Amino acid sequence: MSRNAKLFWLMFAIFLVLDQASKIWIYTNLAEGPGGDVIQVIPGWFDLVHAENPGAAFSLLRTFEYRHLVFLAFTVVAIWVIWDQFKRLREHDAWMSLALGLIASGAVGNAIDRVYKRTVTDFLRLHVEAPSWRQWLIDTFGTNEYPSFNIADSALLVGVAIFFFASLAADRAAKADKAGKAEKATASEHPVTTD
């Protein structure tokens, strides 16, 4: 197994297991909903809650009856694209392997929830209760709370960010390499002579 494959499957397995284990724990130990259980991790900033999201990020498509089929189709396409990208990786491309493993684990983690129960268990809640910031956030954005999310969502977000920055770095390296080769070719065509 190549180094790329080892890193991809390691990231995929670790974050898929963390995602599913955390969701099972939340689902079986915390009451759901606005009046449900809350575990304050950092009071006034970060809590563990139990929310079942029938939609996608920010509850998109939550009222569409066949949303689970849309999400399943999206996941199949996403996995195909990830696999295609993985096959194209350069040898020893650690950052891209890591990114694709994270993205795949996030896509599959939420897909398992949708297939199993047609909702996704979200439990990480970020909010701001500091009076000076709370009111400003409510006035500006209509809320002082970020929509609850889970480890699969986090893996997707981090994976996409790493993919983006690694792509930029690879493009810059390719342009620098191309410029270096062009400079060498020009130098060989017009050698500098000294009298």
N, C-alpha and C positions, 0 to 999 in steps of 0.2 A: 504494500500500500504506500502510495506517495506521501510526502510530507503535507502537501495541500489537502489530500483526502483525510489524513489523520486529524489535522486541525479542524477541517470542516465537520467531520463526524463527531469529534470531541465537543465542539461548541454546540452542535445540534442536540446531542444526547444530554449534555449537562443542563442546558436551558429548557429543553422539553420536560425533563424530569422535574426540575425546580418549578416550572410552571404548573404542571399537572398536580404535583404533590401539594403545592401551596393552595391551589384551587380546591382540592379535595378537603384540605384542612379547614379552609374558610367555609366551604359549603356545609360541612358537618358540624362545625363548632360555633358559628356566629349566625344569629337571627338576621334575616334579610330586611331591607327597606329602610326608609327614613327613621322609623322608630326602633330599628334593630340595634344589635350590639355594636359598640364602638370600642376599639382598643387604642388608647392614645399612646403613640410611640414618642412623638415630640409634641407636647401639648401646644395647641394653637397653630400648629404647622402641618403635622403628618399623623394620620390615623389609619388603622386597619378597619375596614367595614365589609359588609356583604351586599353587593349590588349585582343583580342579574340583568345584563344588557342584551335585549333581543336584536339590537341593531349592530352597526359597525362603530368605528370611532365617533365620538360625540353623538351616539345614538342614531346615526344615519340609517335610514330604511327600516326603522323599528316598527312602522305600521304596515309595511308591505307584506302581504300574506306569504309570498313565495321567496322571501328574503334568504332563507337557508339554502335554496338552490342557487341563487345569485352568488352567495358567499362561497359555496362549494365550487362553483365554476371558476370563480376568481382564484381560489386556492389552487385548483388544478393548473390553471394558466400560470400562476405565480411560481409554482414548483417546477414547471417545465422551463420557464425563463431562467430560474435560479440554476437548474441543472445545465442548461445550455451555456450560461455564463461560466459555470464551474469548469466545464470541459474546455473552455477557451483560455483558462488561466495559464500564465507563464509558470514555469517550474519555480518552486519555492516562493510563491506569492502569498506570504503569510497573512497580510492584512485583508486581501480580497477573500481568502479562504475563510478567515474568521468572520468577515462581514456576511458572506453568503450563508454560513452555518447559522449565524444569529437570525438572519431574515427567514430562513427555512424553518427554524424551530418556532419562531413567532407565528408564522403562517399556519403551521401544522398544529401548534398548541391551541390556537383559537378555533381551528377547524374541528378538532376533536370535540370541543364543547358544543359547537353548533350541530354536529352530527348526533351527539349523545343526548343533548337536551334542548337544542334550538335556541339557547341563550349562551352568553359568555359570562363567566364569573369574574367580576372586577372587584378589587378590594384595596388597592392602594389609593388613599385619598390625600391630596395636597390642598391646603387651604390657608388663608391668612386671617388671623383673628386680632392682630395688633390694631388698635383703634385707628391710628393715623393712616395705615395702609388699607384696612378693611373697607372703610367708606369710600376711599378713592377708587378701589378696584370695583366696587359695586356701582358707583356712579359712572365709571369709564367702560367697564365690560359687562355690567349687569349681574356680576357674581364675584364672590371672593374665593371661589373654589374651582380648581381644575377638575374636569370630569374624571371620575374614578377609572383606574386602569389596572393592568395586571402584569405579570412577568413576561408573558408573550408579547404584549404591546411594547414593553421596554426593550425587549430583544430586537423587535422589528425596528424601532426608532434608532437604537444605537447601531444596529447593523446597516441601516440605510445611511446614517451619518458617516460611518467608517467607509462604506462603499463610495460615497460621494467624494470624500477627501482623498481616499486612495486613488480614485480615478483621476482627480485633479493632479495629484503627485505623479502618476504614471504618464499623463499627457505632457506635463512639464519636462519630465525626464526624456520622453521621446523627442520633444521639440529641441531640447538641448543637445541630444545625441545627433539629431539630424543637422543642426547648425554646426556642430563640431565636425561632422563628416564633410559638409559643404565647404567649411573653412580649409580642411586638409586637402580637399580636391582642388580648390582654388590655388592653394600654396604650391601644390605639385605641378599645376599647369603653368604657373608663373614663378619659377624659382628665383630667389633673390641671389644676385651675383655681386661679387665684390671685385673691384679692380685693384 
